[in-house]
Amino acid sequence: MSSPHPSVTPSDLGEHPELAVLEILDTALGMVKLAIIAAHPELTDADPAAVPSIIEVLAAEHVLIAVDTLRRVTATYRAIIKTDARWLQLSLRDVHDDPF
């Protein structure tokens, strides 16, 4: 779950205003995860390889997976936009030059 204090500064928002919405989204996704686990505590003890037999629990598990995925993707986006763009352009150019 995210910290109670936002990880963005006014300066960050001046350069990347989308960080405000990403901060709200991260908090909301954290709450979704807590609510799903509260409604289905069996998911915390479940064998990751086991498929739930109740459709509601299966759907809840899929929500948790989607939440984790979206949080990872948005964290990657945050890291990228805070990185010096010159280094990103160099590394992306190298990827495109690779014949494989």
GIRA-V38044 format. One record per residue. N is the residue number from 1. OMEGA is omega in degrees with one decimal (* if undefined). Layout:
BEGIN
((N:OMEGA) (N:OMEGA))
END
This chain:
BEGIN
((1:-178.0) (2:-179.6) (3:-179.5) (4:179.3) (5:-179.0) (6:-179.3) (7:179.5) (8:178.8) (9:174.9) (10:177.6) (11:177.1) (12:-178.0) (13:176.6) (14:179.6) (15:-175.5) (16:-176.3) (17:179.6) (18:178.0) (19:178.0) (20:-179.2) (21:178.1) (22:176.8) (23:178.2) (24:179.9) (25:-179.4) (26:177.7) (27:179.5) (28:179.4) (29:175.8) (30:178.3) (31:176.5) (32:-179.1) (33:178.5) (34:-179.3) (35:178.6) (36:179.6) (37:177.0) (38:-179.7) (39:-176.3) (40:-177.1) (41:178.8) (42:179.3) (43:-179.8) (44:-178.9) (45:-173.2) (46:172.6) (47:-177.0) (48:-179.4) (49:-178.1) (50:176.9) (51:-180.0) (52:-178.0) (53:179.6) (54:-175.0) (55:179.2) (56:179.4) (57:176.1) (58:177.9) (59:178.5) (60:177.7) (61:177.9) (62:176.4) (63:179.3) (64:178.0) (65:179.4) (66:178.5) (67:-179.7) (68:179.5) (69:-179.5) (70:178.4) (71:177.6) (72:-179.0) (73:-179.3) (74:175.8) (75:176.6) (76:178.4) (77:178.8) (78:-179.2) (79:-178.1) (80:-176.4) (81:177.9) (82:-179.6) (83:177.2) (84:-174.9) (85:-179.8) (86:179.3) (87:178.1) (88:-179.2) (89:178.2) (90:-177.9) (91:177.9) (92:177.6) (93:178.5) (94:179.7) (95:-179.0) (96:178.7) (97:-179.1) (98:-177.5) (99:-178.1) (100:*))
END
